[in-house]
Amino acid sequence: GVLEEGDAIPGDFEPGATREPIILSADYSSDSETPAEFDECGKAARSKSTINEIERSASQEDPHTADDPGGEPSLPVEEEPPSEPTLESWDSDQWRQHKKHVFVLSDAGKPIYCRHGSEDQLASLAGVMQALVSCVALSGDQVRYVRAGPLRLAFLLRGPLILVAASSLPLSLHQLQSQLHYVHAQILSVVTGSQLSRVFEQRGNFDLRRLLAGSERFLDSLCDLMDEEPSFLLGAVRCLPLAPSVRETITQTMVRQCSKHKKLVFGILVAENQLVALVGMRKYQLHHMDLHLLFNLVHASESFKTAEAWTPVCLPKFDPSGFLHAHVSYLAQGCPACLLLLTVDRDLFFPLQECQRKITERLMWQGCLDAVSQAAKGYSVREAGIPELYHFVYKSKSGAQLSSPRLEAPCVPQRLLAQYRLLHHRMYQPACPLKILFWASDRETLMGWHMAGFELYAAFEPLVDKDAAVRAMSKLLHWIKREEERLFIMSYASL
């Protein structure tokens, strides 16, 4: 029957639960060890290539279509203007003031990327990190974590690459390592795993910056997003809150146009780092990590707002060995809706350009783009009708989707996210995992609630006690359940 607001929350209760897989995920929240599902990103090849499988299938349906080797795009991508180089060095006061650093170097100790400063000026520091990795490896072990006073260092070794995060922020080992996995995936989105292995097999001291030239802004943007956005912490994709009828119109319009192109794998509409609609081939779904990489591609590319783009992108969870080709375009001036059409055919630019035009015409005529622009402003926590509630973050586990209201006073964004990180870490302690955690601070009280189907974190007024917080959380869950069709994508639209 229908669950009433005063009823106890059953163990299988999950607002936003999807009727079928939409976004792939895996539970990597435990702090105990590096998640095995992340490791797949680092492998150069699988037993079979997903992209090759799609190409063969499409070619069998259309014998006049030649196989596409998945190489470079047939049209040039508009380049972003280069950013001003930074002159920070590792011994400068300015460099030391940053609370988090990310480094990527080759296993030969050659600097590849650093979030702050110049790689060339950090060469000696890269040598120290490489030496530390080598010393531990000589004993048959692998360095994962170093603590030095208030500083925590997390290491991730992936084939020819060494990734290091150093932070004085209250981030756990797992949280730092999960960020490094994202950084590694971002590199693979530009240089596939097979390319990476091949160049370092041929030359161990190869300077990977040559292949990554121009893509540093994506790494910078990703590092910033991970500090601002809880969806990376929780391994979920944020959905745009949208009236179900509007989302259905958008989805069916995309299905109608995208299904005309046999080699089109996914159609994705995003707005302000939120998923609006997703359509795809019946056999295939995207992993939340790949979607985050696509969000970051749009977020870091201002040029997309003025001109459509045609760019290759490797999605490591989908297929780490090859490129999809993405037609990327904003649908209207002043509207945050950006459409990505992903195909295995590098010669499909002009058909997809026409596909995008027809989708845009239909959505403008139906008023959908105005609805997306309005929805991108977010919703207020006051809509839940719980006066003592400041903010919340809810994740549906089966759907790997996340929803939270916009941040409003008195919430301080960086402080609140730090509190959520601490709740998340304490609740996933391997020695003592928790289902409910109540924590009072001087500015707010916080509660985390984990069930089989969801994670919920919330901040309340500072004088709210535990019993009142539990009642408020239960009321909030019922509100999310009532609003689930608006807050989440509930079904997968197949092409």
N, C-alpha and C positions, 0 to 999 in steps of 0.2 A: 504494500500500500504506500500512500504518500507519507513521507517523513514530515511530521509536524515540528515546529520550532522548539517546543519544550522537550521533545524526545531525545534520548541519549544517542550519541553518534555511533552507528554500527561500525564494525571493523572494516567492512568493505565499502564504506561510503567514500565516494570520489567525485566531487563536482568537477565537470570538465572531462570526465572519462570519455574517450573516443570509442566509437562503435567498431573501428578497424584501425590498424596502424596508419598513422599519418606522418609523424616525425620519429625517426629511429633514435633510440637512446639506450643507455646502459647505466646501471646503478654503480657509479664510481665515487660515491660520496664517502666511503670509509677512509679514514686516515691511516689505516694499517699498512697499506702497501700500494705501489704504483699500479693503477688499473690496467688489466691486461688488454681491455678493448682499445685503449689509447695506443698500445704498441703497434697495432696494425698500420697506423699512419706511417710508421718508419720503414715498413717493408717495401722494397722496391717493386715487387711483383707478387701477384697472387697466382693461384692455380689457373685462373682465367681472368681476362680483362672484361669488366662490365661494358666498357665502351665498345670493344670489339664485338661483344655479343650483340649489342644493339645494332651496330652497323651491319652485321651479317643478317640479322633478322629483317632489317629494313630493306636490304639488298635483295633478299629472297622474295619480298613482296613486290619490289620494283626492279626487275632484272636489267633495266636500262641505266640504273644508278651504279656508278663505280664506287669501290671501297674508298673511304677517306682515311688516310693514315693518321689523322689527328694531329697534324703539324701546326704551322703558324697560320694565323688568320689571313684571309685573302685581301682584307682592307686594313689600312693602318689604323692604329688606335691613337686618338688625340692625346698628346703627352701633357701632363701637368707641368706647370712652371717649377723649376727646381727650387727647393727651399734654401734659405741662407745657411751656409755651413756654420756649425758651432765650433768655438775654439776652446771649450772647457777641457781641461786635462784632469786626470784622476787625483792630482794633489792640490787642486784649486778649491778654495772655500765654496765657490758657487757649485761645483760638482758634488761636493760632500753634503750640501744642503738638501739634495734630493733624497726622498725617503725610500725610493725603490729604484733599483737598477736592473736592467736585463742585458745580458751579454750572450752573443753567439760567436763561437770560434770553431775552427776545424780541429780535428784531433791531433794535428801537427802544431797547434798553438797559434794559427794565423787568425787575426781578428776578422770577423765577418759583419757583425752588427752590435751596436750598443744603443740603448735608449737615450742616454745623455752623454754628451761629449763626442769626441772624434775617435774613430776606430784606430787611426794611425797613432794618436797620442796615448791610446790605451794599450799599445802593443806589449809593453812590459808587464802590465797587469794581466793580460791574456796569457802571457807566458807563465806567470805564477799559477793561474788557475789550471792550465794544462799540466803543469808539473805536479800539482796536487792530485789531479785525476790519475796521472801515470803512477805516482807513488803508491796510491791505494790499489791500483790494478796489479802492481807487482806482487802484492800479497794475496792475489786471487780474489779480491773483493771489488766493490764498486762504490764510489763515494756518492752519497745521496743528500747529505745534510751536514751543515757546519753551523755551530752557534759561536759567536764571538761578541760577548757582552750583549748589547741590545740588538745586534745585527744577526739576522738569520740568512744563511745561504743555502739554496736548494740547487741541486745539480740534476740534469737530465742528459743521459748519453744516448744518442741516436745515430748509429752508424758512424759516418765521418764527422758528425757534428757534436759539439759539447755546448749545452745551453745552461746558463747560470742565472738565477735570480737572487739578488741581495736586497734585503728589506729590513727597515727598522719599524715597519708597521706591524700590527698584531695579526699577521697571516701565518697559518699553520703550514707545516711541511707539505701536506697534501694540496692546500690551496695555492701555494707557490708552484708546486710541480704541475698542477693542472693548468696554470697560466703558461708554463713553459711548453706544455703539450700544444696549446693553442698557437704559441709563437712558432713552434716547429711545423704545425699544419699550415700556418700562413706562408712559411718559406716553401713548403711543398705545393702550395697553390700557384706559385710562380715557376718553380723548378721541380718537376715531378721526381718521385722517389727513384725511378730508374735512371733519369738523367743525373741525379745527384750521385748515385753510386758509380755511374760510368765515369764521370769527370774525375772523381777522386781515385778511382782505380787506375786511371791513366796517369794522373799527376797528383801525388799525395799532398803537395804544397800548393795546390790550385787556389787562386784567389776568387772565392765565390761571389765577391762583390761585383765582379764583371757581369755575372748572370742576373744578379739582383738589382742592378743599376736602375734607378727610377722607382723601385718598389719599396724603398725605405719608409715612405710615408704610410704605407699600409701597415707596416710593423709598428710605427709610432702610434698610429690611430688605434690599432688593436690594443696596445699596452695601455693607452688612456681609457678605452672603453671598458677594459676589464677592471679598472679601478673605479668606474662609475656605474656599472650596470650589473645588478644581481643575477641576471640570467646566465652569465658565465659561471658564477659561483654555484648555481643550482643545476647546471646542465639542462637548460630548458630554453625555449624560444618564446619571446614576448609577443603576444597577439594584440592586434589593434582592436579595441572594444568597438563593435560596430553592430548596428541593427541587423538581425538575422536575414531579413528580406533583402537588405542592401548587399550583404556578403554573398547571398545566394545569386543575386543578379550578376555580380562581378564574376563569381566562379563560373556560372553557366555561360556567360559571354566569353570567358577565356577558354573554356572547354570547346565551345562551338568553333572558335577560330583556330585554336592550337591543334585540334584533332585533324585538321586538313593537312598537316605536315608530319609525315611518317617518321622523320628523324628528329623531331622535336621531343626532347625527353622531359623537361619541366618548364612550366610557366609559373613565375613567382611575382606577386605584387607586394611591395614593401612600402612602408611610410614611416620615417623617423625611427629606424631600427626596430620596427614592429612588422609582424607578418599580417598582411591583409587577406591574401588568398593564395592557395597553392594547388596546382593541377599537375599531373604527371602520368607517365606510362604506368599501366596497371601493375606491372611486376616490380616497380622500383619506387623506393622512398628515399628521402634525404635524411641524413643524420643531423642532429641539432648543431654539431660542430661545423659541418659544411654550410648550413644556413647562416651561422654566425660569420663565417668567412665572406659569404655573399653580402650580408648586411654591411660588413666592414668595407668591402669593395665599393659599395655605393656611398657610404659615409665619408670615405677618405677621398672621393673623386668629385671635386667641385665642378669639373668640366662636364660631367654628365648633365648638369642643370641647363647647359646651353647647347649641347649637341649630343645626339645619340652616339653610342659607341659599339664597337664590335671587337671583342677581346677574348683571348683564350684564358681559361681558368681550370686548374686542376682542383677537384674536390677530393681530398685524400680519403675520406670515409667511403665515398661512392666508388672511386677508382684511383688509387695513388699512382698509376702508371701512365695515365694519358690525360689529354685536355678535352674538355667540352668547350664549345664556342658560345659566347653569350652576347646576345643583342640587348643592350641596356639603354633605357630611355625614360626620362620623366614624361608623364602623360600630358601635363598642361603647365603653363607658366604660373608660378605661385602655389602650385599644388604639390604636396610632398610625395604623392604616389609615384613610385618608380617601378617599371616593369622590366623583369629579366626573363628572357626567352633563351633556354639552354638547349643546344643541339649537338649532335655528333658530326654534323655536316658543316665543314668550314665554308662552303659555297652557298649557304642559305641566307646570307645577309639580306638580299633584296626581298625574297619572299617573307622573311620575318619582319622586315620594315613595313611591308603591306599589312601583315598580320597585326602588328602593333597599331597601325593607323585605324584599322577597322575596330579593334578593341576600344581604342580611345574614343572614336566617334560614338559608339554605342553607350559607353559609360558616361560620356558628357550629356548625351541626349536623355539618359535615365536619371541624371542628377547624382550619380554615384560619386563622382570626383569631389563635389561639394561636401558630400557626407563624409568622405575620407578626410578631407581637410579639417572638418569640424571635429571628427573623432580623434585626430592626431593630437589635439590639445589635451587628451586624457580625461579621466573622470575623477570626481572628488571623493575622498574617503567619507564625506558626509552622506553620500548616497546610501551607504550601508545602514544608516540610522542608529549608529552607536556613538553617542556624544563623547565618550571617554577615549575613543580610538583615534590615534594620531596617524597611523599608516600601517600597511601590511604588505606582505609578498606571499602569494599562493602559487604553488606548483602542482599541477596534475601529473602524476608519475607516468601513467599509461600513455598520455598524449605528449609528454615532454613539452608542455606549454605552461606559460607563466603569466600571471596578471597581477598588477598592483596599481593603486591610484597614483596620480601625480603628487609630487612632494609639495607640501604646503607648510606654512608656519604653524607650529614652532619647530618643525623638523629641519635639521641641518644635514644636507645630503651625505657628506663624507663621514660625519659622525654616525649617522644612522646605518649606513652600509657597513661600517666597522663593527657596530653592535650586532648586526645580522651575521657577519662573518664569525664573530665570537660565539654566538648562539649555535650556528651551524657546526663549528669545530667541536664545541663541547658536547653537542648531542650525538656526534658521530665518533666519539672516542671509542676505539676498538675494545678497550678493557671494560668499558661501561656505557654502552649506547643507551640513549634516553629517548623515551616517547614524548615526554612533556618536560620542559624546562622553564621555570619562572625566575626572572632575574630583575631585581630592583636597583636602579641607579638614581643619582640625584636629579636628573632631568626627565626621566621617563622610566616606566616599567616595561619589560619585554617578556614575551612568551613565545616559545617554539613548540609546535605540536606536529609529531610525525605519526602517520598511520600508514597502512599498507599501500594506499592509493594516492596519498598527498603529503606535501610538506607545507606548513603554514607558519609564518613568522610575523609577529605583530608588535607594535609599540603603542603604549597607552600613557595616559596621564600619570604623573609620578606617584599619586596617592592611591592608585588602584591596587587592591590586594589580590592574592592568588585566586580566591573563589570568584571574585568579580571578573577577573581576567578569563577564567575558564568559561563562565557564562557568556561573556562577550565573544570569545572565540567560537563557541557553539552557534551563537546568533549569526556571526559573520559567515560561518560555513553554510548555513541555511540560505543566507543572502546570495553567496556565490553560486549555490546550486540553482536558485531561482533565475540568476542572471547568466547561466553558463552558455546559453546560445549566443549571447551578445559578447561575452568575454573570450570565448574559445572557438576554434575551428573544430567542429564535432565529427566531420566525416571527410573522407578522402575522395576527391574528384578525379576519376581516371580518364585518360585520353583514349 
